[in-house]
Amino acid sequence: MPLYAWVAIGSAGGGVLRFLLGTLIQQKTGSTFPVGTLAINVTGSLVLGFIVRYAMATPAIGPEARALLTAGLCGGYTTFSTFSYEAVALIEEGDYHRAAWYVGLSVLLALSATFLGMGLAREILTLRRRL
């Protein structure tokens, strides 16, 4: 089976797990703070960090399992885990300048893009109401 199929299988599982666990946590806490999403991002980062470090140190996890668990499961569960891992990798390499740029730009550009997307949707909805 091609690697992308393993990624697809893992992504489906990760997405379902994110939905179920995030919803459950949010409902159980009853908080207006997005604690479910925060828990998903933190646990996804923990799992991805463990899998990548472990997989690189042992032949026990083959390319198919790595693809399923990292890009697939963790990627479907949360892309924040990939962002976290890449930032830590830059820091561990001593590339603090690029790590700072990566973190800063990721947060700034992602928030800006979200505001822009919401603004575009608002404008389209306004235009639709006028027609």
VENBEL-V653469 format. One record per residue. N is the residue number from 1. RES is the residue in one letter. PSI is psi as a letter, one per 30 degrees, with the letter a starting at -180 (none if undefined). D_CENTER is the distance of its C-alpha to the mean C-alpha in Angstrom with 2 decimals. Layout:
N_RES_PSI_D_CENTER / N_RES_PSI_D_CENTER
This chain:
1_M_k_24.84 / 2_P_l_22.87 / 3_L_e_19.55 / 4_Y_f_17.79 / 5_A_e_19.19 / 6_W_e_17.63 / 7_V_e_14.17 / 8_A_e_15.06 / 9_I_e_16.28 / 10_G_e_13.29 / 11_S_e_10.97 / 12_A_e_13.59 / 13_G_e_13.73 / 14_G_e_10.11 / 15_G_e_10.21 / 16_V_e_13.56 / 17_L_e_12.74 / 18_R_e_10.07 / 19_F_e_12.85 / 20_L_e_15.63 / 21_L_e_14.53 / 22_G_e_13.07 / 23_T_e_16.30 / 24_L_e_18.47 / 25_I_e_17.43 / 26_Q_e_17.88 / 27_Q_e_21.20 / 28_K_e_22.46 / 29_T_f_22.04 / 30_G_g_23.42 / 31_S_l_21.92 / 32_T_f_21.27 / 33_F_k_18.70 / 34_P_i_15.15 / 35_V_e_15.26 / 36_G_e_13.49 / 37_T_e_10.20 / 38_L_e_10.95 / 39_A_e_11.74 / 40_I_e_8.62 / 41_N_e_6.61 / 42_V_e_9.72 / 43_T_e_10.42 / 44_G_e_7.27 / 45_S_e_8.06 / 46_L_e_11.60 / 47_V_e_11.49 / 48_L_e_9.91 / 49_G_e_12.41 / 50_F_e_15.11 / 51_I_e_14.74 / 52_V_e_14.72 / 53_R_e_17.59 / 54_Y_e_19.48 / 55_A_e_19.20 / 56_M_f_20.50 / 57_A_f_23.36 / 58_T_k_24.67 / 59_P_g_25.58 / 60_A_f_24.91 / 61_I_j_21.55 / 62_G_l_22.35 / 63_P_e_20.41 / 64_E_e_19.92 / 65_A_e_18.53 / 66_R_e_16.21 / 67_A_e_14.92 / 68_L_e_14.67 / 69_L_e_12.92 / 70_T_d_10.53 / 71_A_e_9.67 / 72_G_d_10.68 / 73_L_e_10.09 / 74_C_e_7.06 / 75_G_e_5.56 / 76_G_e_7.14 / 77_Y_e_6.40 / 78_T_k_2.76 / 79_T_f_1.47 / 80_F_e_3.09 / 81_S_e_4.77 / 82_T_e_5.91 / 83_F_e_7.00 / 84_S_e_8.63 / 85_Y_e_10.21 / 86_E_e_11.55 / 87_A_e_12.97 / 88_V_e_14.56 / 89_A_e_15.93 / 90_L_e_17.63 / 91_I_e_19.03 / 92_E_f_20.29 / 93_E_f_21.98 / 94_G_g_23.69 / 95_D_i_22.34 / 96_Y_e_21.95 / 97_H_e_22.85 / 98_R_e_20.14 / 99_A_e_17.54 / 100_A_e_18.81 / 101_W_e_18.79 / 102_Y_e_15.24 / 103_V_e_14.00 / 104_G_e_16.61 / 105_L_e_16.18 / 106_S_e_12.41 / 107_V_e_13.07 / 108_L_e_16.40 / 109_L_e_15.66 / 110_A_e_12.61 / 111_L_e_14.85 / 112_S_e_17.79 / 113_A_e_16.33 / 114_T_e_15.51 / 115_F_e_19.10 / 116_L_e_20.47 / 117_G_e_18.97 / 118_M_e_20.32 / 119_G_e_23.60 / 120_L_e_23.99 / 121_A_e_23.49 / 122_R_e_26.03 / 123_E_e_28.48 / 124_I_e_28.26 / 125_L_e_28.86 / 126_T_e_31.79 / 127_L_e_33.24 / 128_R_e_33.01 / 129_R_e_34.89 / 130_R_f_37.60 / 131_L_none_38.27
